Amino acid sequence: MRPLYPELPMLSDGALYAWFDVYQMECCYINGWTANRDDDFLFYLLGKVAGRQHEQDTAKDVGQWIAHALLRGDALDAALTFGRAAALYDCAISRLARRVADAIRFLAEDKNTTDQRGPAISTMMDMFRISRKFNCVPAITEQIW
């Protein structure tokens, strides 16, 4: 594996094998892999450096943003910050898109309803009246301090 990734001299051989194995299992769903050069592995490692909370494909996406910033000439700390910010922005936009889609789906279903009245409003007096109708017995509780 060492000749395949000469840009990773800071990782020991065991760590390189272990991280590649984790990458293959998490992202490629492969057990029993053969050593090969995969640029997504480098993106995955960069994403894991940015934060352990990034999992699987999220780590690769964050790593791509970090790699973009590094190739642009940013310092490592600035690139990591940029990658994290891009991931947070992507998450926020995705959440907003889901909310808009849910609202549009609700409006599409609501447009087809014929009865525009909601359920009847019940007051406490209505509840007491219903209780008397069915001969409900009140339960008395006492709290002693």
C-alpha positions in Angstrom: 0.0 0.0 0.0 2.9 2.4 0.7 3.8 2.8 -3.1 0.1 3.5 -3.9 0.0 6.4 -1.4 3.4 8.2 -1.3 1.7 11.4 0.0 0.8 9.7 3.3 4.3 9.2 4.9 2.9 10.4 8.3 0.8 7.2 8.6 2.5 4.0 9.6 2.0 0.9 7.4 -0.4 -0.6 9.9 -2.4 2.6 10.2 -2.6 2.9 6.4 -3.9 -0.6 6.1 -6.3 -0.1 9.0 -7.8 3.2 7.6 -8.0 1.7 4.1 -9.8 -1.3 5.5 -12.3 0.9 7.4 -12.8 3.0 4.2 -13.5 -0.2 2.2 -16.0 -1.5 4.7 -17.8 1.8 5.3 -17.9 3.4 1.9 -17.4 0.6 -0.6 -19.0 -2.2 1.4 -16.2 -4.6 0.5 -14.7 -7.2 2.8 -11.5 -8.9 1.5 -10.3 -6.1 -0.6 -7.2 -5.9 -2.8 -4.8 -2.9 -2.5 -5.4 -0.3 -5.2 -5.2 3.5 -5.6 -8.5 5.2 -4.8 -8.7 9.0 -4.6 -11.9 8.7 -2.6 -9.8 7.2 0.1 -7.8 10.4 0.3 -11.0 12.4 0.5 -12.3 10.1 3.2 -9.1 10.6 5.3 -9.3 14.4 4.9 -13.0 14.2 6.0 -12.0 12.2 9.0 -9.2 14.6 9.9 -11.9 17.4 9.8 -14.0 15.6 12.3 -14.7 12.1 13.5 -18.5 12.9 13.4 -18.4 12.7 9.6 -19.4 9.2 8.6 -19.1 7.3 5.3 -20.1 9.4 2.3 -20.2 12.6 4.4 -16.5 12.2 5.2 -15.8 11.9 1.5 -17.8 15.0 0.6 -16.1 17.0 3.3 -12.7 15.7 2.2 -13.4 16.8 -1.4 -14.2 20.4 -0.2 -11.0 20.3 1.9 -9.0 19.1 -1.1 -10.5 21.9 -3.2 -9.4 24.4 -0.6 -5.9 22.9 -0.4 -5.5 23.0 -4.1 -6.7 26.6 -4.1 -3.7 27.4 -1.9 -5.4 27.7 1.5 -3.6 26.7 4.7 -4.6 23.4 6.3 -6.6 25.0 9.2 -8.4 27.3 6.7 -9.1 24.3 4.4 -10.5 22.2 7.3 -12.7 25.1 8.4 -13.9 25.5 4.8 -14.7 21.8 4.6 -16.7 21.8 7.8 -18.6 25.0 6.8 -19.4 23.5 3.4 -20.8 20.3 5.1 -22.9 22.4 7.6 -24.2 24.5 4.7 -25.1 21.4 2.7 -26.9 19.9 5.7 -28.8 23.1 6.3 -29.9 23.4 2.6 -30.9 19.8 2.6 -33.0 20.2 5.7 -34.7 23.3 4.2 -35.4 21.5 0.9 -37.0 18.7 2.9 -39.2 21.1 4.8 -40.2 22.9 1.6 -41.0 19.5 -0.1 -43.1 18.5 3.0 -45.0 21.8 2.8 -45.7 21.5 -0.9 -46.8 17.8 -0.4 -49.2 19.0 2.4 -50.6 21.8 0.2 -51.1 19.3 -2.7 -53.0 16.9 -0.4 -55.0 19.8 1.3 -56.1 21.2 -2.1 -58.0 18.0 -2.8 -60.0 17.9 0.4 -63.7 18.7 0.1 -64.6 19.3 3.7 -62.8 22.3 5.0 -64.1 22.0 8.5 -61.8 20.8 11.2 -62.8 18.5 14.1 -65.4 19.7 16.6 -64.1 21.8 19.5 -64.6 20.2 23.0 -64.6 22.2 26.2 -64.2 21.0 29.7 -68.0 21.3 30.2 -68.4 19.0 27.2 -66.0 16.5 28.8 -67.8 16.6 32.1 -71.2 16.1 30.3 -69.8 13.0 28.5 -68.4 11.7 31.8 -71.8 11.9 33.4 -73.4 10.3 30.4 -71.3 7.2 30.8 -71.4 7.1 34.6 -67.7 7.6 35.1 -66.8 7.6 38.8 -64.3 10.3 39.8 -61.1 9.1 41.5 -60.0 11.1 44.5 -56.3 11.2 45.2 -54.6 12.7 48.2 -50.9 13.6 48.5 -49.4 13.6 51.9 -46.1 15.4 52.5 
